[in-house]
Amino acid sequence: MRGLETSVRKLRHQVFVEVAKVAFESTDIENDIEKIPYIITPTETPQYRESVYRERAIAAERVRLAMGMSLNPQDRPAHITNGLNKSNISDSYYEPPLMQVIPSACDRCEENMYVVSDQCRGCVSRYCMTVCPKGAISVDKKTGKAVIDQGKCIKCGKCKASCPYEAIAHRTRPCAQACGVKAISSDGLGRASIDPAKCVGCGQCMVSCPFGAIADKSQIFQLIRAIQKGDEVVAEVAPAIVGQFGPNVTLWKIKAALKEIGFKEVYEVAHGADVGASTEAHHYATEVVTGQLPFLLTSCCPAWSMLAKTQFPDMIDKVSSALTPMVATSRTIKQNRPNARVVFIGPCAAKKLEARRRTVRSDVDFVITFEELAAIFEAKGINMATYDKEEPIHDATAAGRGYGVAGGVSAAIEACVKEYYPDVEVKIEHAEGLEECKKVLLLAKLGKKNGCLIEGMGCPGGCVAGAGVNAPVEKGAAELRKFVAGSTKKLPEKELYEIKLP
């Protein structure tokens, strides 16, 4: 249930806030980090678990992940700060893998099971027994209600579909159900386990787990230490940031707040999106329309492009060679500010994986999400609801800013093609969510999407639905569309990829 202010979201936020406070203020980091679980659970009465000790143990692991460190081994529990010296380096990336299951927080959900609920009325027709191909359903003689023999059940779901009272439930892991690349299985003890070789870092498992048992690693601690050290830290903010801190919080206010924190300058990632739209419009018109390529896959969503490259390796040359907006923006920043340390601030957990790539590592120094930025604001005492400072920012056009919502990428490229190549007709194919993305890629592989510009978004709804957003998807999308509509310039220059940031 996205957009709800759940206890899990509050706990994550509180951990990030406390880690940020330590990074900004502490003179005894190890001691203050060890105190955080007691701040999260201040009394001896547990709030959500059966034991206060379990709650604090889970909080301790959340703190480690928030500091970019791996979980402590379950058979060798140690202090939270075990390995802190390695993490307490301002130019250090977190240790892979990105997404981790906190074993003590996982509730061992059923992977795939059909069960009869107390809604069963023991009807005479017994549709469920009739349709079951394996005779797995019988009637309890005492209660008269249906019972499923799990040893015989083949999980076909025919019983559930046939029940007129919806008395049969299908139990699955919420995290596994949300994973479009099937990277989640059982660890042998009933807990969820993520295969890092399959995981594309979209974070949909994390936001779908009702127990908060999955968390991503963060660079919030290292970023703040770099600011405190006096490094030239420069922010590039994704267009989806509009609406993430309240309906009246403009991009100008966010820029002013970031500079108050200590960022030396703030740029729009939408500038890099403009570069991408201009470049991919050129690629489509000169390569797809001419038949050099059968179709073109957009490149801006890292989860989508990683899916294409890992599960459809023969399509690698069909993924646009245009730089992602994050990388295009950071490279132009570093051309003009060679000493800058660039932090990408966006809605996307997968960007953390993208930034680790060998070809990107020197361009992007830190990646944090809007969720993590909200904690930094709170740690510094900045309330964006009442914040009234502003600083202008005009780096991008409506086309690039529209990248933050599903369909915005293909719309921007199509508009550029029509402007630059008015005689060219654009065929658009769009997919949201990794399951749908896989279907489209398979159809493309079979030759069913020739001539198309194919936009894929790992998160249903686009960037505004990323794992690191603060606002409900619908509200975030609405605010972004208003921002796009109010942009003074609509399209980038035809040769924008040769233009530098001022």
C-alpha positions as CSV (number, residue, x, y, z in Angstrom):
1,M,0.0,0.0,0.0
2,R,2.1,2.8,-1.3
3,G,1.7,6.4,0.1
4,L,0.6,5.4,3.6
5,E,2.5,6.7,6.5
6,T,3.0,3.3,8.1
7,S,5.0,2.2,11.1
8,V,7.7,0.8,8.8
9,R,8.1,4.1,7.0
10,K,8.3,5.9,10.4
11,L,10.9,3.5,11.7
12,R,13.1,3.8,8.6
13,H,12.8,7.6,8.8
14,Q,13.8,7.6,12.4
15,V,16.9,5.5,11.8
16,F,18.0,7.8,8.9
17,V,17.4,10.9,11.1
18,E,19.5,9.5,14.0
19,V,22.3,8.4,11.7
20,A,22.3,11.9,10.0
21,K,22.4,13.6,13.4
22,V,25.4,11.5,14.4
23,A,27.1,12.4,11.1
24,F,26.5,16.1,11.6
25,E,27.0,16.5,15.3
26,S,28.8,13.7,17.0
27,T,32.2,13.9,18.6
28,D,32.0,10.2,19.7
29,I,30.6,8.5,16.6
30,E,31.0,4.8,17.8
31,N,29.3,5.5,21.1
32,D,26.5,7.6,19.6
33,I,25.8,5.0,16.9
34,E,25.5,2.3,19.5
35,K,22.8,4.3,21.3
36,I,20.4,4.6,18.3
37,P,18.5,1.3,18.9
38,Y,17.7,2.6,22.4
39,I,16.5,5.9,20.9
40,I,14.3,3.9,18.5
41,T,12.9,1.7,21.3
42,P,13.3,3.9,24.4
43,T,11.2,1.9,26.9
44,E,11.2,-1.8,28.0
45,T,7.8,-2.3,26.4
46,P,8.0,-3.5,22.8
47,Q,5.9,-1.6,20.2
48,Y,5.7,-4.1,17.3
49,R,7.4,-7.3,18.3
50,E,7.1,-9.8,21.1
51,S,10.3,-8.6,22.6
52,V,12.1,-5.3,23.1
53,Y,15.4,-7.1,22.6
54,R,14.3,-8.3,19.1
55,E,13.1,-4.8,18.3
56,R,16.5,-3.3,19.2
57,A,18.4,-6.1,17.4
58,I,16.4,-5.2,14.2
59,A,17.0,-1.5,14.7
60,A,20.7,-2.2,15.1
61,E,20.8,-4.0,11.7
62,R,18.8,-1.1,10.1
63,V,21.5,1.3,11.4
64,R,24.2,-0.8,9.8
65,L,22.5,-0.7,6.5
66,A,21.8,3.0,6.8
67,M,25.6,3.4,7.2
68,G,26.3,1.4,4.1
69,M,27.6,-1.7,6.0
70,S,26.5,-5.3,5.6
71,L,24.4,-7.1,8.3
72,N,26.3,-8.7,11.1
73,P,26.6,-12.5,10.7
74,Q,23.7,-14.2,12.6
75,D,26.0,-16.7,14.2
76,R,28.5,-14.1,15.3
77,P,26.6,-11.1,16.5
78,A,28.7,-8.0,17.1
79,H,28.4,-4.3,17.9
80,I,26.7,-2.1,15.4
81,T,29.9,-0.3,14.7
82,N,31.8,-3.4,13.8
83,G,33.6,-2.4,10.6
84,L,32.8,1.3,11.1
85,N,36.3,2.4,10.2
86,K,35.8,1.0,6.7
87,S,32.5,2.7,6.4
88,N,33.6,6.0,7.9
89,I,35.3,7.1,4.7
90,S,33.7,9.9,2.9
91,D,34.6,8.6,-0.6
92,S,33.5,5.0,0.2
93,Y,30.6,3.3,-1.5
94,Y,28.5,0.8,0.5
95,E,29.4,-2.8,0.4
96,P,27.4,-4.9,-2.1
97,P,24.8,-6.3,-2.3
98,L,22.4,-3.4,-2.2
99,M,19.2,-5.0,-1.0
100,Q,19.3,-7.1,2.1
101,V,16.8,-9.2,4.1
102,I,17.1,-8.6,7.9
103,P,16.7,-12.2,9.1
104,S,15.4,-11.3,12.6
105,A,12.7,-9.0,11.0
106,C,11.4,-11.5,8.4
107,D,8.1,-13.2,9.4
108,R,8.7,-16.3,7.2
109,C,5.7,-15.7,5.0
110,E,4.4,-18.6,2.9
111,E,6.0,-18.7,-0.5
112,N,3.0,-20.1,-2.3
113,M,0.0,-21.8,-0.5
114,Y,-3.7,-22.1,-0.9
115,V,-5.6,-22.3,2.4
116,V,-9.3,-22.5,3.3
117,S,-10.5,-19.7,5.6
118,D,-13.3,-19.6,8.1
119,Q,-15.5,-18.1,5.3
120,C,-16.1,-21.6,4.1
121,R,-19.8,-22.5,4.5
122,G,-19.4,-26.2,3.7
123,C,-21.7,-25.9,0.7
124,V,-23.3,-28.9,-1.0
125,S,-22.0,-28.2,-4.5
126,R,-18.3,-28.4,-3.3
127,Y,-17.0,-26.7,-6.4
128,C,-13.5,-26.7,-5.0
129,M,-13.4,-30.5,-4.7
130,T,-14.9,-30.9,-8.2
131,V,-12.3,-28.7,-10.0
132,C,-9.2,-29.9,-8.1
133,P,-7.2,-32.0,-10.6
134,K,-5.2,-33.8,-7.8
135,G,-7.9,-34.7,-5.3
136,A,-6.2,-32.5,-2.7
137,I,-9.5,-31.2,-1.2
138,S,-11.6,-33.1,1.3
139,V,-14.3,-32.3,3.8
140,D,-13.7,-32.2,7.5
141,K,-16.3,-34.6,9.0
142,K,-16.6,-32.5,12.2
143,T,-17.0,-29.1,10.7
144,G,-18.3,-29.9,7.2
145,K,-15.8,-27.5,5.8
146,A,-13.2,-28.0,3.1
147,V,-9.6,-28.9,3.9
148,I,-6.6,-28.7,1.5
149,D,-3.9,-31.4,1.7
150,Q,-0.8,-29.3,1.0
151,G,1.2,-32.5,0.1
152,K,-1.1,-33.0,-2.9
153,C,-1.8,-29.4,-3.9
154,I,-0.1,-28.3,-7.1
155,K,-0.9,-24.6,-6.5
156,C,-3.1,-24.3,-9.7
157,G,-5.6,-22.0,-8.0
158,K,-8.7,-23.6,-9.6
159,C,-10.3,-24.1,-6.1
160,K,-9.9,-20.4,-5.3
161,A,-11.4,-19.4,-8.6
162,S,-14.4,-21.7,-8.2
163,C,-15.4,-20.8,-4.6
164,P,-18.5,-18.6,-4.6
165,Y,-17.7,-17.3,-1.1
166,E,-14.1,-16.4,-1.8
167,A,-13.2,-18.7,1.1
168,I,-9.9,-19.9,-0.3
169,A,-7.0,-17.6,0.1
170,H,-3.7,-17.6,-1.9
171,R,-0.8,-16.8,0.5
172,T,2.4,-15.6,-1.1
173,R,5.4,-13.6,0.1
174,P,4.5,-9.9,-0.6
175,C,8.2,-9.2,-1.4
176,A,8.4,-12.1,-3.9
177,Q,5.1,-11.1,-5.5
178,A,6.5,-7.6,-6.0
179,C,9.7,-8.8,-7.6
180,G,9.5,-8.7,-11.3
181,V,12.7,-10.6,-11.9
182,K,12.0,-13.5,-9.5
183,A,15.1,-12.8,-7.4
184,I,13.5,-13.8,-4.1
185,S,13.3,-17.3,-2.8
186,S,13.6,-19.1,0.6
187,D,16.8,-19.3,2.6
188,G,15.9,-22.9,3.8
189,L,14.6,-21.6,7.1
190,G,11.5,-20.1,5.7
191,R,12.9,-16.6,5.5
192,A,13.1,-14.5,2.3
193,S,16.4,-14.5,0.4
194,I,17.5,-12.2,-2.4
195,D,19.7,-13.5,-5.2
196,P,22.0,-10.5,-6.0
197,A,22.8,-12.0,-9.4
198,K,19.2,-11.5,-10.4
199,C,18.3,-8.4,-8.4
200,V,18.2,-5.1,-10.4
201,G,17.8,-3.0,-7.3
202,C,14.3,-1.5,-8.0
203,G,13.4,-1.8,-4.4
204,Q,9.8,-2.9,-5.0
205,C,10.3,-5.8,-2.6
206,M,11.4,-3.4,0.1
207,V,8.4,-1.2,-0.1
208,S,6.1,-4.2,-0.3
209,C,7.2,-6.0,2.8
210,P,4.7,-5.3,5.7
211,F,7.3,-6.2,8.3
212,G,10.1,-3.9,7.0
213,A,12.4,-6.9,6.7
214,I,14.1,-5.7,3.5
215,A,16.2,-2.6,3.4
216,D,18.7,-1.0,1.0
217,K,22.1,0.4,1.9
218,S,22.7,4.1,2.2
219,Q,25.5,6.6,1.7
220,I,23.8,9.2,3.9
221,F,26.5,9.0,6.6
222,Q,29.4,9.2,4.1
223,L,27.7,12.1,2.2
224,I,27.3,14.2,5.4
225,R,30.8,13.5,6.5
226,A,32.0,14.8,3.1
227,I,30.0,18.0,3.6
228,Q,31.3,18.4,7.2
229,K,34.9,17.9,5.9
230,G,34.4,20.9,3.6
231,D,34.4,19.0,0.3
232,E,32.9,20.7,-2.8
233,V,29.7,18.6,-2.7
234,V,27.3,19.4,-5.5
235,A,23.7,18.1,-5.8
236,E,21.9,17.0,-8.9
237,V,18.2,16.5,-8.3
238,A,15.8,14.3,-10.3
239,P,12.7,15.9,-11.7
240,A,10.5,13.7,-9.5
241,I,11.6,15.7,-6.5
242,V,8.8,18.2,-7.2
243,G,5.9,17.4,-4.8
244,Q,8.0,15.1,-2.6
245,F,8.2,17.5,0.3
246,G,4.7,19.0,0.2
247,P,2.4,20.6,-2.4
248,N,3.8,24.1,-1.9
249,V,7.5,23.2,-1.8
250,T,9.0,24.4,-5.0
251,L,12.3,23.3,-6.6
252,W,13.5,26.8,-5.8
253,K,12.9,26.2,-2.0
254,I,14.6,22.8,-2.2
255,K,17.7,24.3,-3.8
256,A,17.9,26.9,-1.1
257,A,17.5,24.3,1.6
258,L,20.2,22.1,0.1
259,K,22.6,25.0,-0.1
260,E,21.8,25.9,3.6
261,I,22.8,22.3,4.5
262,G,26.2,22.8,2.8
263,F,25.8,21.8,-0.8
264,K,27.9,24.2,-3.0
265,E,25.5,24.1,-5.9
266,V,22.4,22.4,-7.2
267,Y,21.5,21.3,-10.7
268,E,18.5,19.7,-12.4
269,V,19.0,16.1,-13.6
270,A,16.3,17.1,-16.1
271,H,19.1,18.8,-18.0
272,G,20.7,15.4,-18.6
273,A,17.2,14.1,-19.6
274,D,17.1,16.8,-22.2
275,V,20.4,15.6,-23.5
276,G,19.0,12.0,-23.5
277,A,15.8,13.0,-25.3
278,S,17.7,14.9,-28.0
279,T,20.2,12.1,-28.4
280,E,17.7,9.3,-28.5
281,A,15.5,11.2,-31.0
282,H,18.5,11.4,-33.3
283,H,19.2,7.6,-32.8
284,Y,15.6,6.7,-33.6
285,A,15.4,8.8,-36.7
286,T,18.8,7.8,-38.1
287,E,19.0,4.1,-36.9
288,V,15.6,2.7,-36.4
289,V,13.7,4.4,-39.2
290,T,16.5,3.6,-41.6
291,G,16.5,-0.1,-40.6
292,Q,20.0,-0.1,-39.0
293,L,18.3,-1.2,-35.8
294,P,15.0,-3.1,-35.6
295,F,13.9,-1.1,-32.5
296,L,15.4,1.2,-29.8
297,L,15.2,0.6,-26.0
298,T,15.4,3.8,-23.9
299,S,18.2,3.8,-21.4
300,C,17.3,6.1,-18.5
301,C,15.8,3.5,-16.1
302,P,18.6,1.4,-14.6
303,A,16.4,-1.4,-13.5
304,W,14.9,-1.7,-17.0
305,S,18.2,-1.5,-18.8
306,M,19.8,-4.0,-16.4
307,L,16.8,-6.4,-17.0
308,A,17.3,-6.1,-20.8
309,K,21.1,-6.6,-20.6
310,T,21.1,-9.5,-18.2
311,Q,18.0,-11.5,-19.2
312,F,18.1,-10.6,-22.9
313,P,21.8,-10.3,-23.6
314,D,21.3,-10.4,-27.4
315,M,19.5,-7.0,-27.1
316,I,22.4,-5.1,-25.6
317,D,23.1,-3.3,-28.8
318,K,19.4,-2.2,-28.9
319,V,19.6,-0.3,-25.6
320,S,20.3,3.3,-26.5
321,S,23.9,4.4,-26.0
322,A,22.7,7.7,-24.7
323,L,23.9,8.5,-21.2
324,T,21.3,8.3,-18.5
325,P,20.2,11.7,-17.2
326,M,22.1,11.1,-13.9
327,V,25.4,10.4,-15.7
328,A,24.9,13.1,-18.4
329,T,24.3,15.7,-15.8
330,S,27.1,14.7,-13.5
331,R,29.6,14.6,-16.4
332,T,28.8,18.2,-17.5
333,I,29.0,19.3,-13.8
334,K,32.5,17.8,-13.5
335,Q,33.6,19.3,-16.7
336,N,32.8,22.7,-15.3
337,R,33.7,21.9,-11.6
338,P,36.5,19.3,-11.7
339,N,36.9,19.2,-7.9
340,A,33.2,18.6,-7.3
341,R,31.8,15.6,-5.6
342,V,28.4,14.9,-7.2
343,V,25.5,13.5,-5.3
344,F,22.4,12.3,-7.2
345,I,19.2,12.9,-5.2
346,G,16.3,10.9,-6.7
347,P,13.4,8.5,-6.1
348,C,15.3,5.4,-7.3
349,A,17.1,2.7,-5.3
350,A,18.5,1.2,-8.6
351,K,20.5,4.3,-9.2
352,K,22.7,3.2,-6.3
353,L,23.6,0.1,-8.4
354,E,24.1,2.2,-11.5
355,A,26.5,4.5,-9.7
356,R,28.7,1.4,-8.8
357,R,29.3,0.6,-12.5
358,R,32.9,0.9,-13.5
359,T,32.0,3.3,-16.3
360,V,30.0,5.6,-13.9
361,R,32.1,5.4,-10.7
362,S,34.1,8.5,-11.4
363,D,31.1,10.5,-12.4
364,V,28.7,10.1,-9.5
365,D,30.2,10.0,-5.9
366,F,27.0,9.6,-3.9
367,V,23.4,8.5,-4.4
368,I,20.6,9.2,-1.9
369,T,16.8,9.1,-2.2
370,F,14.2,11.6,-1.4
371,E,13.4,9.5,1.7
372,E,17.0,9.9,2.9
373,L,17.0,13.6,2.1
374,A,13.9,14.1,4.2
375,A,15.9,12.7,7.1
376,I,18.8,15.0,6.4
377,F,16.4,18.0,6.5
378,E,15.0,16.9,9.8
379,A,18.4,16.3,11.3
380,K,19.3,19.9,10.4
381,G,16.1,21.3,11.8
382,I,14.7,22.3,8.4
383,N,10.9,22.0,8.1
384,M,10.1,22.2,4.4
385,A,6.4,22.9,5.2
386,T,7.3,26.3,6.6
387,Y,10.6,26.9,4.8
388,D,10.4,30.2,2.9
389,K,13.8,30.7,1.3
390,E,14.2,30.4,-2.4
391,E,16.9,30.3,-5.0
392,P,16.1,30.2,-8.8
393,I,17.1,27.2,-10.9
394,H,16.5,27.0,-14.7
395,D,18.5,24.1,-16.2
396,A,16.0,22.2,-18.1
397,T,12.9,22.1,-20.4
398,A,9.5,20.6,-20.0
399,A,10.6,17.5,-22.0
400,G,13.4,16.6,-19.6
401,R,11.4,17.3,-16.5
402,G,8.6,15.0,-17.8
403,Y,11.0,12.0,-17.5
404,G,9.9,11.5,-13.9
405,V,6.5,10.1,-14.7
406,A,5.6,6.9,-16.8
407,G,5.3,7.7,-20.5
408,G,7.3,10.9,-20.0
409,V,10.5,9.6,-21.6
410,S,8.9,8.4,-24.8
411,A,6.7,11.5,-25.0
412,A,9.9,13.7,-24.8
413,I,11.7,11.7,-27.4
414,E,8.6,11.7,-29.7
415,A,8.2,15.5,-29.4
416,C,11.9,15.9,-30.2
417,V,11.6,13.7,-33.3
418,K,8.6,15.6,-34.5
419,E,10.5,18.9,-34.0
420,Y,13.9,17.8,-35.5
421,Y,12.6,15.3,-38.1
422,P,9.0,16.4,-39.0
423,D,8.6,13.7,-41.7
424,V,9.4,10.9,-39.3
425,E,6.6,8.9,-37.7
426,V,7.3,7.6,-34.2
427,K,5.9,4.2,-33.1
428,I,5.8,4.1,-29.3
429,E,5.7,1.0,-27.0
430,H,5.5,1.5,-23.3
431,A,5.9,-0.8,-20.3
432,E,5.7,-0.3,-16.6
433,G,6.8,-2.8,-13.9
434,L,9.4,-5.4,-14.6
435,E,6.9,-8.1,-15.4
436,E,5.4,-6.0,-18.2
437,C,8.9,-5.0,-19.3
438,K,9.9,-8.7,-19.7
439,K,6.8,-9.3,-21.8
440,V,7.6,-6.4,-24.1
441,L,11.3,-7.4,-24.4
442,L,10.2,-11.0,-25.3
443,L,7.8,-9.7,-28.0
444,A,10.6,-7.4,-29.3
445,K,13.0,-10.4,-29.4
446,L,10.4,-12.3,-31.5
447,G,10.2,-9.4,-34.0
448,K,6.8,-8.1,-32.9
449,K,8.0,-4.6,-32.0
450,N,10.1,-3.7,-35.0
451,G,10.2,0.0,-35.7
452,C,9.3,0.9,-32.2
453,L,10.8,3.2,-29.6
454,I,10.4,1.1,-26.4
455,E,10.2,2.8,-23.1
456,G,10.5,0.6,-20.0
457,M,10.0,1.7,-16.4
458,G,11.0,-0.7,-13.6
459,C,8.5,0.8,-11.2
460,P,4.8,0.9,-12.1
461,G,4.0,4.6,-12.5
462,G,7.6,5.6,-13.4
463,C,10.2,7.4,-11.3
464,V,7.5,9.0,-9.0
465,A,6.8,5.4,-7.9
466,G,10.4,4.6,-7.0
467,A,11.3,2.9,-3.7
468,G,12.7,6.2,-2.3
469,V,9.8,8.6,-2.7
470,N,8.0,10.4,0.1
471,A,4.7,11.2,-1.6
472,P,1.9,8.9,-2.8
473,V,2.4,8.0,-6.4
474,E,-0.7,9.9,-7.6
475,K,0.2,13.1,-5.8
476,G,3.8,13.0,-6.9
477,A,2.7,12.5,-10.5
478,A,0.2,15.3,-10.4
479,E,2.7,17.8,-8.9
480,L,5.3,16.8,-11.5
481,R,2.8,17.3,-14.3
482,K,2.0,20.8,-13.0
483,F,5.7,21.6,-12.9
484,V,6.2,20.4,-16.5
485,A,3.2,22.4,-17.7
486,G,4.7,25.5,-16.1
487,S,8.1,25.2,-17.7
488,T,9.0,28.2,-19.9
489,K,10.9,26.2,-22.5
490,K,9.3,23.1,-23.9
491,L,12.0,21.3,-25.9
492,P,15.8,21.0,-25.9
493,E,18.0,22.1,-28.8
494,K,18.5,19.5,-31.6
495,E,22.2,19.3,-30.8
496,L,22.0,19.6,-27.0
497,Y,24.4,16.8,-26.4
498,E,27.1,19.2,-27.4
499,I,25.9,21.9,-25.0
500,K,27.5,22.2,-21.5
501,L,25.9,23.4,-18.3
502,P,26.7,27.0,-17.6
